[in-house]
């Protein structure tokens, strides 16, 4: 853990935090190939059995299990509090989430969410056996599972292949969110400076934007996008009444819902 934190401190970026585990996995794959890197990272036992013993044996999440995506502010605080209280911490949330899934037609997944861990594994295993593997809510296959993996899933053991796919997908979505947030912050910074007439702040913002555009040419922030953002902000300001922005087509709702 200390080594990982030291690596993160060396290469971390305030806007785009470094995911040390993912960086190590990419380096191992480049050095040893996909299979060799996986064996070193997740262990020979997981590779031979096809089951996720790495997640079971890891000490990194002994006290607080890390979420599978980057969280900040109140979302992170809520997650930590829920995790700290153990199984009972998220019981009500799981029940409500499960009921909502059932209402939306995802009955099997809803039951999985509401049931205790020792029962949800069996239900999950039956669902995966019927679907042929692990699927996303969209119905797309994440990982096609063999009979051994399905049986193990029913007993509460996750497939190593599924664990790998989930880790990979989580890394992609976290990076997507981080880059998108960086872009939004830079645009906000430039627009604020422009609207306040602060030439120095605008110059600094444009220098950061230039670096961003160099790094991500397909996501360029252009003068046109800055002008468009300024127009949108002015339009929203014009549509703001009592501290609330309502789209012009929905203005009638102000009168219908007014009780002050």
PEQUIWO-V208061 format. One line per field, one symbol per residue. phi: phi as a letter, one per 20 degrees, with the letter a starting at -180 (. if undefined). psi: psi as a letter, one per 40 degrees, with the letter a starting at -180 (. if undefined). A space follows every 50 residues. Layout:
# PEQUIWO-V208061
phi = ???
psi = ???
This chain:
# PEQUIWO-V208061
phi = .fffffffffdfcgecgeeggfffffffffednffffffffdnfffffem defgffefefdfdcfffebfcclfffffffffffemgffdffffffffff fffeoefffffgfeffgfefffffffffffenrecfgfnffebfdeffff ffffendefffffffffffffffffgfffffffffffffffgfffemeff fffffffffffffffcfedgedgfffffffffffffffeeclmcecfgfd gffgffdfcd
psi = ddddddddddeihddgihhddddddddddddeiddddddddeidddddde igddddehedfddhhhieihiibdddddddddddeadddedddddddddd dddeegddddddddiideddddddddddddeeahiideehhdhhiidddd ddddeehihddddddddddddddddddddddddddddddddddddefgdd dddddddddddddddgdefihiddddddddddddddddehhfehhhidee ddddddehe.
